[in-house]
Amino acid sequence: MVRAIGLLAMAWLLAMPMSAWAQNSIGAEPRMTSSLRGRNEPHYAYQQGVDALFHHQYQNAVDAFRIYVRDNPDDPAGNLALGVAFMGVEDYDAARVTLERVVSQPNPPVSARLNLGLAYLRLGQRAEAEEQRAALAQMLRRCRGNSCDDFMRDRITRSYDELSNALSREG
């Protein structure tokens, strides 16, 4: 499942332009455990994080995306990537906090809803996971007719199905 999460996020991350929205403080940076120690260039860190996710090196991805998100706290791509990396190291509470930041923004990506729902499940918060599934169902209802292409409709459907399957296994 972690591999599926990483691959799903990877596709979205590579297609998403980086944006820097309003700056907010996110607190002190934890001890770095990867080769990024001492490197503070956010865009370099973002690329290193994407590479680490691709190679399933989740702790390195966490370290890299923390650097990026420290300077771009409201960037949905950076926060989604950090949330996926937290899922990879099984830090579901940190993933929850980070992914909640993404879904609180207008038009959150499909993969943010899916990963937040999965994080809620891992934390035993079934009702919150159900809310994410309902949000995916709402996205799918809005995707009727010509409002979105087949690729987007398929992404939403697959995410809805994956979260539904996870909910049925857990319940």
C-alpha positions as CSV (number, residue, x, y, z in Angstrom):
1,M,0.0,0.0,0.0
2,V,2.8,2.4,0.8
3,R,4.2,1.8,-2.7
4,A,0.8,2.6,-4.2
5,I,0.7,5.8,-2.2
6,G,4.1,6.8,-3.3
7,L,3.4,6.1,-7.0
8,L,0.1,8.0,-6.8
9,A,1.7,11.0,-5.2
10,M,4.6,10.8,-7.5
11,A,2.4,11.2,-10.6
12,W,0.7,14.2,-9.0
13,L,3.9,15.8,-7.8
14,L,5.7,15.7,-11.1
15,A,2.7,17.3,-12.8
16,M,2.2,20.0,-10.2
17,P,4.0,23.3,-10.4
18,M,5.5,24.6,-7.2
19,S,3.9,27.7,-5.8
20,A,4.8,29.7,-2.8
21,W,1.8,31.1,-1.0
22,A,1.6,33.2,2.1
23,Q,4.5,32.4,4.5
24,N,3.7,30.9,8.0
25,S,6.0,29.5,10.6
26,I,5.8,25.7,11.1
27,G,8.2,25.4,14.0
28,A,11.6,24.0,14.5
29,E,13.0,21.5,12.1
30,P,13.8,18.1,13.6
31,R,17.2,16.4,13.4
32,M,18.1,15.6,9.8
33,T,19.0,11.9,9.2
34,S,19.8,12.1,5.5
35,S,22.4,13.5,3.1
36,L,20.4,16.8,3.2
37,R,21.9,17.8,6.5
38,G,23.3,21.3,6.1
39,R,21.6,21.9,2.7
40,N,18.8,24.6,2.9
41,E,17.9,25.3,-0.7
42,P,14.2,24.6,-0.8
43,H,13.9,23.8,-4.5
44,Y,16.9,21.5,-4.4
45,A,15.3,19.8,-1.4
46,Y,12.0,19.4,-3.2
47,Q,13.7,17.6,-6.1
48,Q,15.7,15.4,-3.7
49,G,12.4,14.6,-2.0
50,V,10.7,13.6,-5.2
51,D,13.8,11.4,-6.0
52,A,13.7,9.8,-2.6
53,L,9.9,9.1,-2.9
54,F,10.5,7.4,-6.2
55,H,13.2,5.2,-4.7
56,H,11.0,4.5,-1.6
57,Q,13.6,6.2,0.7
58,Y,10.9,7.7,2.9
59,Q,13.0,9.1,5.7
60,N,15.2,11.0,3.2
61,A,12.0,12.2,1.5
62,V,10.7,13.5,4.9
63,D,14.0,15.3,5.5
64,A,13.9,16.9,2.1
65,F,10.3,18.0,2.1
66,R,10.6,19.4,5.6
67,I,13.2,21.8,4.2
68,Y,10.9,22.8,1.3
69,V,7.8,23.2,3.4
70,R,9.7,25.2,6.0
71,D,10.1,27.9,3.3
72,N,6.8,27.2,1.5
73,P,4.3,26.2,4.3
74,D,1.2,26.6,2.2
75,D,2.4,25.0,-1.0
76,P,0.0,22.1,-1.6
77,A,2.5,20.0,-3.6
78,G,5.1,20.3,-0.9
79,N,2.7,19.4,1.9
80,L,1.2,16.5,-0.1
81,A,4.7,15.2,-0.7
82,L,5.6,15.6,3.0
83,G,2.4,13.8,4.0
84,V,3.1,10.9,1.7
85,A,6.6,10.6,3.0
86,F,5.3,10.6,6.6
87,M,3.0,7.8,5.5
88,G,6.0,5.9,4.2
89,V,7.8,6.1,7.6
90,E,4.5,5.2,9.3
91,D,4.2,8.5,11.1
92,Y,0.5,8.7,10.6
93,D,-0.2,11.6,13.0
94,A,2.4,13.8,11.3
95,A,0.9,12.7,7.9
96,R,-2.6,13.7,9.2
97,V,-1.5,17.2,10.3
98,T,0.3,17.8,7.0
99,L,-2.4,16.4,4.8
100,E,-5.1,18.4,6.7
101,R,-3.2,21.5,5.6
102,V,-3.6,20.4,2.0
103,V,-7.3,19.5,2.1
104,S,-8.1,22.8,3.9
105,Q,-7.1,24.7,0.7
106,P,-9.4,25.3,-2.2
107,N,-9.6,22.4,-4.7
108,P,-7.3,19.9,-2.9
109,P,-5.8,17.2,-5.1
110,V,-7.5,13.8,-5.2
111,S,-4.4,12.1,-3.7
112,A,-4.5,14.3,-0.7
113,R,-8.0,13.2,0.2
114,L,-7.1,9.5,-0.3
115,N,-3.9,9.7,1.8
116,L,-5.6,11.7,4.5
117,G,-8.4,9.1,4.7
118,L,-5.7,6.3,4.9
119,A,-3.9,8.2,7.7
120,Y,-7.1,8.6,9.6
121,L,-7.7,4.8,9.3
122,R,-4.2,4.0,10.6
123,L,-5.0,6.3,13.6
124,G,-8.3,4.6,14.3
125,Q,-10.3,7.6,13.2
126,R,-12.9,5.8,11.0
127,A,-15.4,8.7,11.0
128,E,-12.8,11.1,9.6
129,A,-11.8,8.5,7.0
130,E,-15.4,8.2,6.0
131,E,-15.5,12.0,5.6
132,Q,-12.6,11.8,3.1
133,R,-14.4,9.1,1.2
134,A,-17.5,11.3,1.1
135,A,-15.4,14.2,-0.2
136,L,-14.1,11.9,-3.0
137,A,-17.7,10.9,-3.8
138,Q,-18.6,14.6,-4.1
139,M,-15.6,15.2,-6.4
140,L,-16.8,12.3,-8.6
141,R,-20.4,13.7,-8.7
142,R,-19.0,17.0,-9.8
143,C,-17.0,15.3,-12.5
144,R,-20.0,14.4,-14.7
145,G,-20.4,15.4,-18.3
146,N,-17.5,17.5,-19.7
147,S,-16.5,19.0,-16.4
148,C,-13.4,16.8,-16.2
149,D,-11.6,14.4,-18.5
150,D,-11.4,10.7,-18.4
151,F,-8.0,10.7,-16.7
152,M,-9.3,12.8,-13.8
153,R,-12.5,10.8,-13.5
154,D,-10.4,7.6,-13.4
155,R,-8.1,9.0,-10.7
156,I,-11.0,10.0,-8.5
157,T,-12.7,6.6,-9.0
158,R,-9.6,4.7,-8.2
159,S,-8.9,6.8,-5.1
160,Y,-12.5,6.3,-3.9
161,D,-12.3,2.6,-4.5
162,E,-9.0,2.3,-2.7
163,L,-10.3,4.2,0.4
164,S,-13.5,2.2,0.3
165,N,-11.6,-1.1,0.2
166,A,-9.4,0.1,3.1
167,L,-12.5,1.0,5.1
168,S,-14.1,-2.4,4.5
169,R,-10.9,-4.2,5.6
170,E,-10.7,-2.1,8.8
171,G,-14.3,-2.4,9.7
